[in-house]
Amino acid sequence: MASQLDYHTIREIFTRFQAAEPEPKGELDHVNAYTLVVAVALSAQATDAGVNRATRALFQIADTPQKMLDLGEDGLIDHIKTIGLYRNKAKNVIKLSRILVDQYDGEVPNSRAALQALPGVGRKTANVVLNMWWHYPAQAVDTHIFRVGNRTGICPGKDVVAVERAIEDNVPVDFQQRAHHWLILHGRYHCKARKPMCPTCIIRDLCQYEEKTI
């Protein structure tokens, strides 16, 4: 684990990220808060591209909790069976849809606690929804962010909650809203798990990764 970088270094890193990608966005397709919750829940142990292929037709007919309940678990499975763990995910989507209809009048709540109480929705999913839909600077730490944070020193931590806190505590406020998007994109396309692309990395000179590849 790298040591925590200082304020000025982190500011320079995010200044470069912003210059390279001024408007980073999540890559899961959605049309409202509900479909975003479903898409993120389905994305566990699956690629965003694979989820988007599965939900393209699904969200045309089931873009609200009630419509999803009307479709039913078997109907949902027909749409998402190409996604890993699809049976368990289908059960959770139906359960959370029922809760949204019965307890929230079909609307998605916008507190982390309420979101995490929904079946199949963990802290990361809740943070994605809070950030992407309500523009709250929540930090959704996935495997990419955990790796980048600990390799570079941007936000080191022993677990995802520690990394989340490191982002909140150390990344300047003006970068907080898009911080997790920049970190995910950097981990997905540059600071890869097996073969990080260090020679072309825009923060190579600021990174603490000792095993920089040639």
C-alpha positions in Angstrom: 0.0 0.0 0.0 1.4 3.4 -1.0 1.4 6.2 1.5 -1.1 9.0 1.3 -0.2 11.7 -1.3 -0.2 15.3 -0.2 -2.8 17.9 -1.1 -0.8 19.6 -3.9 0.0 16.3 -5.6 -3.6 15.2 -5.5 -4.8 18.5 -6.8 -2.4 18.2 -9.7 -3.5 14.6 -10.4 -7.2 15.6 -10.6 -6.4 18.7 -12.6 -4.8 16.3 -15.2 -7.8 13.9 -15.1 -10.1 16.8 -15.6 -8.1 18.2 -18.6 -8.1 14.7 -20.2 -11.9 14.0 -19.6 -13.8 17.1 -18.4 -17.1 15.4 -18.1 -16.6 11.8 -17.0 -19.8 9.7 -16.9 -20.8 6.3 -15.7 -21.2 3.8 -18.5 -24.4 2.0 -17.4 -27.4 2.9 -19.5 -30.5 4.1 -17.5 -33.5 6.4 -18.0 -34.4 7.3 -14.4 -33.3 6.6 -10.8 -35.1 3.3 -10.7 -33.4 1.9 -13.8 -30.1 3.2 -12.5 -30.6 1.2 -9.2 -31.4 -1.9 -11.2 -28.5 -1.5 -13.6 -26.0 -1.0 -10.9 -27.4 -4.0 -8.9 -27.1 -6.2 -12.0 -23.5 -5.0 -12.7 -22.0 -6.9 -9.8 -19.5 -9.4 -11.2 -20.5 -8.4 -14.7 -19.3 -5.8 -17.3 -21.2 -2.6 -17.9 -21.3 -3.5 -21.6 -22.9 -6.8 -20.8 -25.5 -5.2 -18.5 -26.3 -2.6 -21.1 -27.0 -5.3 -23.7 -29.3 -7.1 -21.3 -31.2 -4.0 -20.2 -31.7 -2.3 -23.5 -34.9 -4.1 -24.2 -35.8 -4.6 -20.5 -36.0 -0.9 -19.7 -38.2 -0.3 -22.7 -41.0 -2.3 -21.0 -40.0 -2.1 -17.3 -38.7 1.3 -16.3 -40.7 1.6 -13.0 -41.0 -0.7 -10.0 -44.6 -1.6 -10.8 -43.9 -2.4 -14.5 -41.1 -4.7 -13.2 -43.5 -6.4 -10.9 -45.9 -6.8 -13.8 -43.2 -8.4 -15.9 -42.5 -10.9 -13.1 -39.4 -12.8 -12.1 -39.5 -15.2 -15.0 -40.0 -12.4 -17.5 -37.0 -10.5 -16.0 -34.9 -13.6 -16.2 -35.5 -13.9 -19.9 -33.9 -10.5 -20.3 -30.9 -10.8 -18.0 -30.0 -14.5 -18.3 -26.7 -13.5 -20.1 -25.5 -11.8 -16.9 -23.7 -13.7 -14.1 -25.8 -14.7 -11.1 -28.9 -13.7 -13.0 -31.3 -15.8 -10.9 -30.3 -14.3 -7.6 -30.2 -10.8 -9.1 -33.7 -11.3 -10.6 -35.0 -12.2 -7.1 -33.5 -9.1 -5.6 -34.8 -6.8 -8.3 -38.3 -8.1 -7.8 -38.0 -7.8 -4.0 -36.6 -4.3 -4.2 -39.3 -3.3 -6.7 -42.0 -4.6 -4.3 -40.5 -2.5 -1.4 -40.4 0.6 -3.6 -44.0 0.2 -4.5 -45.2 -0.6 -1.0 -43.0 1.7 1.1 -42.0 4.5 -1.2 -44.9 5.0 -3.6 -42.8 3.7 -6.4 -40.1 6.3 -5.9 -36.4 5.6 -5.2 -35.3 7.0 -1.8 -32.3 9.2 -1.7 -30.5 8.4 1.5 -27.7 5.9 1.7 -29.3 4.0 4.5 -32.7 3.6 2.7 -31.0 2.5 -0.5 -28.8 0.0 1.3 -31.8 -1.5 2.9 -33.1 -2.6 -0.5 -32.3 -6.2 -1.5 -29.2 -6.5 -3.6 -28.1 -2.9 -3.0 -24.9 -2.5 -1.1 -22.9 0.6 -0.2 -21.2 0.9 -3.6 -24.6 0.7 -5.5 -26.1 3.3 -3.1 -23.2 5.6 -3.6 -23.4 5.3 -7.4 -27.1 6.2 -7.4 -26.6 9.1 -5.0 -23.7 10.5 -7.1 -25.1 9.9 -10.6 -28.7 10.7 -10.1 -28.8 13.2 -7.2 -25.3 14.7 -7.8 -24.2 14.1 -4.2 -20.4 13.6 -4.0 -20.7 10.0 -2.8 -17.7 7.8 -3.7 -18.5 4.4 -5.0 -15.4 2.3 -4.5 -15.1 -0.7 -6.8 -12.1 -2.9 -7.5 -10.7 -0.4 -10.0 -10.7 2.5 -7.4 -9.4 0.2 -4.7 -6.4 -0.8 -6.9 -5.7 2.7 -8.2 -6.0 4.3 -4.7 -3.6 1.9 -3.1 -1.1 1.8 -6.0 -0.8 5.5 -6.5 -1.3 6.9 -3.0 -4.3 9.0 -4.1 -6.6 7.2 -1.6 -4.9 4.2 0.1 -6.9 2.1 2.5 -7.1 -1.4 3.8 -10.7 -1.9 2.7 -13.3 -0.1 0.5 -14.7 2.0 3.3 -11.2 3.2 4.2 -10.6 4.1 0.6 -13.9 5.9 0.4 -13.0 7.9 3.4 -9.6 8.7 2.0 -11.2 10.2 -1.1 -13.6 12.2 0.9 -10.8 13.5 3.2 -8.1 14.2 0.7 -9.5 15.0 -2.7 -10.2 18.7 -3.1 -13.9 19.5 -2.9 -14.1 20.9 -6.4 -13.2 17.5 -7.8 -15.3 15.4 -5.4 -18.4 15.1 -7.6 -16.5 13.4 -10.4 -13.7 11.8 -8.4 -14.9 8.3 -8.5 -15.6 8.5 -12.2 -12.1 9.6 -13.0 -10.6 6.9 -10.8 -12.8 4.2 -12.3 -11.9 5.2 -15.8 -8.2 5.4 -15.0 -8.3 1.9 -13.4 -10.4 0.4 -16.2 -8.4 1.8 -19.2 -4.9 2.7 -17.9 -4.0 1.4 -14.4 -5.1 -2.1 -15.2 -4.7 -5.0 -12.7 -2.3 -7.2 -14.6 -0.6 -4.8 -17.1 -0.8 -1.2 -16.0 0.0 1.2 -18.9 2.5 3.2 -17.0 4.5 4.4 -20.0 1.5 6.4 -21.3 0.0 7.3 -17.9 -0.7 11.0 -17.4 0.2 10.9 -13.7 3.2 8.6 -14.0 5.5 11.3 -12.4 3.2 11.7 -9.5 2.3 8.1 -8.8 3.9 6.1 -6.0 3.6 2.7 -7.7 7.0 1.2 -7.2 6.6 -1.5 -9.9 6.0 1.0 -12.8 6.1 -1.0 -16.1 8.4 0.1 -18.9 
